[in-house]
Amino acid sequence: MSHTPIVPREKLNFHLDDADIPRHFIKDDPYRSRFFDALSTMFPVGERFFMECVRDYRSQITDPQVLQDIKDFIRQEGQHTMVHNQYNARLKAHGIDVDMILRKHDAWMFGFQRKRLPKSYTLALTAAAEHLTAISAHALFDNRGVFETADPRVRAMYAWHAIEEVEHRAVAYDVMQKTAKVGYFVRCLAMVEAIVTFLVMIAVISNYMLKCDGYSFMQRLKLRAKGFWWVVKPGGFVSPVLGKILSYFKPGFHPDQTGAMPGCNLWMETYERTRNPVLAGDVLHAAGA
């Protein structure tokens, strides 16, 4: 199981109810703001899916440390759901039909995936998605420029989420390998599906949000073209971590082979000392290149 200690943290206050958080929390960048807002709407259903897929195999496990890791993984994912639901309430105030997004996501993840596909495959999807979220943590905080002009409170939410994704990144993967005995081909197939699903959902949801913001079709097209270049350009959002993403396809891959973000220990020390997740988020952000 994961060699990284998994520490559930509860009752964190990011002040997400503050009225002065801008509609577009990354200054002068509606596309990038809505890119991450779209991601936030995916977490409540996604986290519940991940928890249930790991729970499918819990009764087959006897190792006390593995069982504790699963328990802590589930506690962390439960907290992520609660905080992102709180954040998503902000989006509802923007006129975005978050409930509609959740219903459609639920229909896909639970109405089809969980209902129609083998439990071993949905666990493989979970392991793949957990790798992507852990690598996204690097994309967000290895490079200080990604959130340079972001509201500190929203940035802090993603910093905390990133830390915990790194902590529990190996849990679903180890259950998939050691208990479900998922083979290499299925593992890789699930990763391909996870990447495609992630890209499609982000594109569709963020476009809908920009439409709710009042942008015309042509305005959205321009914003999305500029945003797409930010995602794929050399030194952009994806290229610095592309190798880490593709490492999943190596036959001998394990999530523990991927290191932590710069400043990870500083975040933990700051939070333990101050219990202030916004201050800890500032420290993690400042540690990036």
N, C-alpha and C positions, 0 to 999 in steps of 0.2 A: 504494500500500500504506500501512499505518499510519504516521503521522508520529511516533508515540510509540515511543521505544526499547524493544525487547523484551529483557529481561535474564533469561535462565534462571538460577535460583538452586537449588543442589543441597546435599544433606546438611544441611538445616536441622533443628535439634533442638527440638521443642516440648514435650518431656518428656511425651508422651502416654501413656507406659507407667507414669507415676506412679500409685501405688495410691490416692492421696488425692484424685484428681479425682472429684467427686461424680457419682452416678448421673445426676442431673439437673443439668447443668453450669450452668444459669441458676437461681440460688437461688430456691426457693419457686415455681418455675414449670415444672411437668412438661410442660405442653403446648408452651410455647415451646422448651424443651430438645429435646423429641422432634420438633418441627417442623424444627429444624436438623439433628438426627440423621438424620431421614428424607432430608433433602437430601444429607447425606454419603453415604448408601448409594446415591444416584443417580449419584454422580460417577464411580466406576470404569468402569462400562459407558458412561456418557455421554461421558466424555473419550476413550475408545477409539473410539467412534462419530465424534466430531468429528475426531480425527486421520485416520481412514481416509477420511472424506468429503473432506477437504482434499487428502489424498494422491492421490485419484482424478484430480486435475487438475494435479499437479505436473509431469508429463512434458510438458505443453503450455506451460509457462512458461519463458521464456529470460532474463528480467530478473534479474540476480544479486541485487539487493536484495530482490526479491520472494521469491526462493528462500531467501535467508537468513532473511527474516521467517517463512517457513513452517517452516524448520528450528527456529528459536527457539520458535515457537508450539508445535510438537510436543514439544520438550524441556520446556517449561513444563507442558504438559498431562500429560506422562509423570510429572513430579514430583508433580503434583496427585493423580494416581491412586495413587502410592506412599504419600503421606502420608495420604490418606483411607482407604486399605486398612489402614494402621496404626491410625488412629482407629476404624475399623469393627471391629477386633479387640476393642476395649473393649466394643462393643455386643454382640458374641457372648458375652462374659463376663456380660452382663446377661440371658442367656437368649434373646436375639433371634436368629432364624434368618436371619442376613445372607446366607448362601449361597442360601437360597430366594428372597430379594428380588432378588439379582443374577441368578439364573436366569430369573426372570420378566421382569426388565428386559431382559436379553439376548435373550430370545425375541421381545420386542416390537421392540427397536431393530435387531437383526441378523436374527432369524428372519423378521420381516415387512418392516420399513422398508428395510433394506439389500438384502434378497432380492427384494422385490416392486416397489419404487418406483424411478423413474429417478434416476440419480446426481445430476442437476441439482437434483432436489427434495430429496434428502437433504442436499445441500450447503446448500440454502436453509433447511432445518431447523437445520442447524449454525449458520448465520449468525444465525438468529432466537434460538436458545438462547444463543449467545455474547452477543447484545445483552441478553438477560434476566439472564445472570449478571453482566455488567458493571454493569447498572443495580441489581442486587441488592447490589453492592458499595456503591453510594450509600445504599441503604436501610439497610444495616448500620452504616455509619460516618459518614454525614452527620449522623445523629442519635445522640448519645451514649447516649440512654436505652435503645436496643435491647439492647445488651450490657452495661449498667451493672453488673448483678449476676452477670455470667458469670464462670466460672473463667478467669483470664488466659491459661492455656495453650491452651485451646480457642479463646478469642477471638483469640489470636495466630495460630492456624492459619487462621482465616477472614480475618484482616487480610492475611496474606501472599497467600492465594488471591485476595482482592479486588484487591490491588495488581496482580497479574499478569493478572487478567481485564481490567482497565482497559488495561494495556499492550498486550495482543494482541487487543483487541476488534474491530479492523478487518480482521484477516487473512482470516478466512473470508468476510466480507462483500465484500472487494475481489476475491477469487478468484471468488466467485459473480457479481459484476457484470461484471468485466473479462474473465474467462476462460470461465466457464460461460454467460455472457450470459443469466442468469435475468431474466425480465421482472417488472414491478411486481405483477401479479396473483398470480403464483406466490410471490413474496417475501412478500406480505401473507397469502396462504393458509397458508404455512408458519409464520408468526408466530402466527396464530390457533391452529393445531394445537399449537405449542410451549407457548402459554399454557395451553390446556386440559389438555394432558398433564401439565404441571408441577403444576397445581392438583389434578388427580385423584390423581396419584401421591403428592404430599405428604399429602393427606387420608387415603388408604388406608394408606400405610406408617406414618404417625404414629399412626393409630388402632390398628394392629396392635401398635406398640411400647408404647402405653399399656396395651393389654390384657396384654402380657407383664409390665408393671409391676404387674399385679394389680388394676387399676381395673375396676370393674363396668361394665356397659353404661350405666347411668344416670350413673355418675361420669364416664365418658368423654364422654357426651353434654354434660354440664355444662362439662367442661373444653374441649371443642371449640367450644361456643357462645361461651364467654368468649374463646377463642383466635381464633375467626372475627371477633369484634368488634375484637380487637387488630389483625388483618390489615387490615380494611376501614374502620375508624373514621377520622374526620378527624384528621390528625396521627399515625395509626397506621403500620403497616409499609409499606403500599402507597401511600396517598394522597400523601405527599410526593414520590414518584418516578413517579406515574402519568403525568404529562406527558412524562417521559423515555421511559417505555415506549411510549406512543402515538405519539411522534415517529417511530417506525419506519415508520409508515404514511404519512408525508409523502412525496410523489413525489421530492423532492430530498434526502432524508435521507442522512446518512453518519455512521457511529459517531464519527468524530473531532469532530463537533459537540457531543458530550457531554463536559463537563469532568471533571477528576479530583476525588476526594474531598478535603475539607479535611484537611490534614495528610499528603497523599500524599508530598510532597517530604521532610517530616519523617521519615516512615517510612523512606524510602530512605536519608536521611542517617544516621539512627540505626542502621539495619542495617549499612550500609557501615562505620560507625565501630566498632560493638561486635560484629557478627556474632551478635547476640542477638535472635532473632525475637520472643521474648516481650516484651522491653523495647520493641522497635519496635512491636509490637501495642498496647502500653499507650499509646505516643505517638500513634498513629493514632486510637485510641479517644478520648483526651483532647482531640484537636483538633476533635471533632464538636461540633455546637451543643447 
